[in-house]
């Protein structure tokens, strides 16, 4: 067997050869991803494939296990993928990303007309992208699991809510300046919003009414939006009535794992410090042990320091790295994780972990899915 890596910018193709024939391959893609106010190095996994005649021979297991070693050597903090059910968990990946969809009746969305301003709604043009990316960065500066975009790598919206789905996009101008943008699937039968951001909440009525007009033209009774429940536009449309669908996948779809625990936790120190500073609880040191190693948090006088050696005092938590990954992104609450069969913790650890790793709404916008 022979494993080869071909680098093409931020994309790295890894191939497994047997007797000179390629039998399996996958892609590792470089990303910077936010966790709270900090960014970490994320390895996106995509294009996982084994030739039909070579399936069920364990080739992908060999390639993937070697890729885990490769990712550690390359300095990634975490890895993410969007996978099939009950396959990637054997490599330490665990569900970390809920999927959210909200629907609003077109006739209810039309009511936004009474609040629209004197704003121009027009098609998004290529030259709008710098401003669009600026709005995206502003509104996602603290959104856990959102991808850091730059104009060199993100020159257009590559997809809508599904693979291969082209997009229609429009912007809203406020006094001649772009103040909001919306990305929708290009379908005649539906209005599905893949991404939406606005520099000002005052532009929400114009956005909603424009979507309502699209739905009327397409004869759609409903408008569907894929966005997290703590998003400003989600709060806005609730006043008109809407219906949410939230899916917590089991061993599939948006999954993550830790690659380098020491590096990850060191980068998270500013976030942990902010959380320690914000609480009025008295917090003690804590030791977190996973299959990847031990991370200790020393907490004294409202100062939180990440160290590799175990503290002399404070509780110890023993858990799989996947459960720690879920805590880090806020997918599960500390109380829920501590009730998992594979987790061992002293009683006083619950309050500590709840402060350090509060439940959140981790989200990566659909155009960034890989």
ZAMARGU-4260 file (C-alpha; in steps of 0.2 Angstrom, whole numbers, plus 5000, padded with zeros to 4 digits):
<rodrens>
0) 5000/5000/5000 | 5006/5018/4996 | 4998/5034/5002 | 5002/5050/4992 | 4997/5068/4996
5) 4995/5081/4982 | 4994/5099/4987 | 4984/5112/4978 | 4983/5128/4987 | 4972/5125/5003
10) 4966/5108/4996 | 4976/5092/4999 | 4971/5076/4990 | 4976/5060/4999 | 4976/5044/4989
15) 4978/5026/4994 | 4986/5015/4980 | 4987/4996/4980 | 4999/4988/4968 | 5000/5005/4959
20) 4981/5007/4957 | 4972/5021/4966 | 4958/5012/4977 | 4953/5026/4989 | 4954/5045/4991
25) 4949/5060/5001 | 4952/5079/5002 | 4958/5089/5017 | 4954/5107/5015 | 4961/5121/5025
30) 4949/5132/5035 | 4950/5145/5049 | 4935/5143/5060 | 4928/5153/5074 | 4924/5147/5092
35) 4917/5162/5101 | 4929/5177/5098 | 4944/5166/5093 | 4949/5157/5077 | 4956/5139/5076
40) 4963/5129/5062 | 4950/5117/5055 | 4953/5103/5043 | 4938/5100/5032 | 4936/5083/5025
45) 4927/5080/5008 | 4926/5070/4993 | 4928/5053/5003 | 4927/5039/4990 | 4932/5021/4987
50) 4931/5013/4970 | 4916/5001/4970 | 4926/4985/4966 | 4937/4989/4981 | 4924/4993/4994
55) 4922/4983/5011 | 4941/4979/5011 | 4946/4991/5024 | 4955/5003/5012 | 4946/5019/5018
60) 4950/5014/5036 | 4968/5013/5032 | 4968/5030/5023 | 4958/5039/5036 | 4968/5033/5051
65) 4984/5039/5041 | 4975/5055/5038 | 4972/5058/5056 | 4991/5057/5059 | 4993/5068/5044
70) 4982/5082/5051 | 4991/5081/5068 | 5007/5084/5059 | 5000/5098/5049 | 4995/5108/5064
75) 4976/5107/5063 | 4967/5110/5079 | 4950/5102/5074 | 4942/5093/5060 | 4925/5094/5052
80) 4915/5084/5039 | 4897/5082/5033 | 4895/5063/5033 | 4885/5048/5030 | 4877/5039/5045
85) 4887/5027/5057 | 4904/5028/5048 | 4914/5042/5054 | 4911/5039/5072 | 4924/5025/5071
90) 4937/5039/5068 | 4932/5049/5083 | 4920/5061/5074 | 4904/5065/5083 | 4888/5076/5079
95) 4892/5094/5083 | 4881/5104/5071 | 4862/5104/5073 | 4852/5109/5057 | 4839/5122/5058
100) 4825/5127/5046 | 4811/5140/5049 | 4796/5142/5038 | 4785/5157/5036 | 4769/5158/5027
105) 4770/5169/5011 | 4754/5178/5016 | 4761/5182/5033 | 4778/5188/5026 | 4768/5200/5015
110) 4764/5210/5030 | 4782/5217/5031 | 4777/5229/5017 | 4770/5241/5030 | 4787/5243/5038
115) 4798/5244/5022 | 4809/5259/5020 | 4816/5269/5005 | 4829/5256/5001 | 4835/5248/4984
120) 4834/5230/4982 | 4844/5223/4968 | 4854/5208/4961 | 4871/5205/4969 | 4886/5209/4958
125) 4904/5203/4958 | 4910/5220/4964 | 4899/5219/4979 | 4908/5205/4987 | 4921/5215/4997
130) 4906/5224/5006 | 4896/5207/5007 | 4911/5199/5016 | 4913/5214/5027 | 4895/5212/5033
135) 4897/5193/5035 | 4913/5196/5046 | 4904/5208/5057 | 4889/5198/5060 | 4898/5182/5062
140) 4912/5188/5073 | 4907/5177/5088 | 4897/5164/5079 | 4905/5147/5084 | 4908/5136/5069
145) 4907/5150/5056 | 4921/5150/5043 | 4932/5164/5041 | 4931/5171/5024 | 4943/5181/5013
150) 4941/5188/4996 | 4955/5178/4989 | 4947/5162/4993 | 4928/5167/4993 | 4925/5176/4977
155) 4907/5170/4975 | 4894/5159/4984 | 4897/5142/4977 | 4881/5133/4982 | 4864/5135/4990
160) 4856/5124/5003 | 4861/5108/4994 | 4876/5101/4984 | 4876/5107/4966 | 4862/5120/4969
165) 4865/5137/4960 | 4861/5153/4969 | 4852/5169/4966 | 4858/5183/4978 | 4852/5201/4981
170) 4858/5215/4991 | 4849/5229/5000 | 4856/5247/4998 | 4854/5259/5012 | 4857/5277/5007
175) 4868/5271/4992 | 4878/5259/5003 | 4875/5240/5003 | 4868/5236/5020 | 4862/5218/5018
180) 4863/5203/5007 | 4853/5187/5004 | 4857/5171/4996 | 4844/5159/4989 | 4842/5143/4980
185) 4839/5146/4961 | 4823/5135/4960 | 4807/5139/4951 | 4797/5129/4964 | 4803/5136/4980
190) 4810/5150/4990 | 4824/5144/5001 | 4836/5155/5009 | 4854/5148/5012 | 4862/5164/5020
195) 4856/5181/5026 | 4865/5195/5035 | 4862/5213/5038 | 4872/5227/5045 | 4856/5234/5052
200) 4840/5226/5059 | 4831/5241/5051 | 4833/5232/5034 | 4824/5216/5039 | 4807/5222/5033
205) 4814/5225/5015 | 4822/5208/5015 | 4806/5199/5020 | 4795/5208/5009 | 4806/5205/4994
210) 4806/5186/4998 | 4787/5187/4999 | 4786/5194/4982 | 4798/5180/4975 | 4786/5168/4983
215) 4771/5176/4975 | 4779/5175/4958 | 4783/5157/4960 | 4766/5153/4968 | 4774/5146/4984
220) 4764/5146/5000 | 4779/5146/5011 | 4796/5153/5012 | 4810/5142/5020 | 4826/5149/5028
225) 4841/5140/5034 | 4848/5150/5049 | 4852/5147/5067 | 4838/5152/5080 | 4848/5165/5089
230) 4850/5175/5072 | 4842/5192/5072 | 4832/5189/5057 | 4825/5173/5065 | 4819/5184/5080
235) 4812/5197/5068 | 4801/5185/5058 | 4794/5177/5074 | 4782/5192/5076 | 4773/5187/5060
240) 4772/5168/5065 | 4784/5155/5059 | 4788/5136/5062 | 4804/5129/5066 | 4812/5112/5062
245) 4828/5107/5072 | 4837/5091/5068 | 4850/5084/5080 | 4858/5071/5069 | 4865/5054/5076
250) 4882/5049/5069 | 4880/5059/5053 | 4879/5076/5044 | 4889/5089/5053 | 4902/5080/5063
255) 4918/5086/5072 | 4933/5079/5082 | 4948/5087/5090 | 4965/5084/5082 | 4977/5094/5094
260) 4970/5096/5111 | 4984/5106/5118 | 4984/5118/5104 | 4965/5120/5104 | 4964/5123/5122
265) 4978/5136/5122 | 4969/5146/5108 | 4953/5145/5118 | 4960/5153/5133 | 4954/5171/5129
270) 4936/5164/5127 | 4938/5154/5144 | 4945/5170/5152 | 4930/5180/5147 | 4918/5167/5154
275) 4927/5166/5170 | 4927/5185/5171 | 4909/5187/5168 | 4903/5175/5181 | 4900/5179/5199
280) 4903/5161/5204 | 4918/5155/5214 | 4927/5143/5202 | 4941/5131/5206 | 4954/5123/5196
285) 4949/5108/5185 | 4958/5094/5175 | 4951/5088/5159 | 4957/5071/5153 | 4953/5063/5136
290) 4960/5050/5125 | 4971/5064/5118 | 4979/5069/5134 | 4976/5081/5149 | 4972/5099/5150
295) 4971/5108/5166 | 4963/5125/5169 | 4970/5135/5184 | 4957/5148/5190 | 4962/5160/5203
300) 4957/5178/5206 | 4946/5178/5191 | 4961/5173/5180 | 4960/5157/5169 | 4976/5149/5163
305) 4977/5134/5152 | 4992/5122/5157 | 4997/5104/5153 | 5001/5098/5170 | 4987/5093/5182
310) 4983/5105/5196 | 4984/5099/5214 | 4967/5104/5218 | 4950/5104/5210 | 4939/5091/5201
315) 4944/5079/5187 | 4934/5075/5172 | 4937/5060/5161 | 4928/5060/5144 | 4931/5055/5126
320) 4938/5069/5115 | 4922/5069/5105 | 4912/5074/5121 | 4925/5088/5124 | 4923/5094/5106
325) 4904/5095/5109 | 4907/5105/5125 | 4919/5117/5116 | 4907/5122/5102 | 4892/5122/5114
330) 4882/5108/5105 | 4878/5099/5122 | 4876/5106/5139 | 4889/5102/5153 | 4875/5094/5162
335) 4870/5083/5148 | 4888/5077/5144 | 4891/5073/5162 | 4877/5061/5161 | 4885/5051/5147
340) 4890/5033/5151 | 4908/5036/5145 | 4911/5051/5156 | 4917/5051/5174 | 4917/5067/5184
345) 4916/5073/5202 | 4900/5082/5207 | 4908/5099/5208 | 4914/5098/5190 | 4896/5102/5184
350) 4895/5120/5189 | 4913/5123/5183 | 4910/5116/5165 | 4893/5125/5164 | 4903/5142/5165
355) 4917/5137/5154 | 4907/5129/5141 | 4889/5136/5140 | 4877/5128/5127 | 4877/5138/5111
360) 4870/5137/5093 | 4885/5132/5083 | 4882/5135/5065 | 4891/5135/5048 | 4881/5143/5034
365) 4876/5131/5020 | 4887/5139/5006 | 4902/5135/5017 | 4897/5116/5018 | 4911/5105/5009
</rodrens>
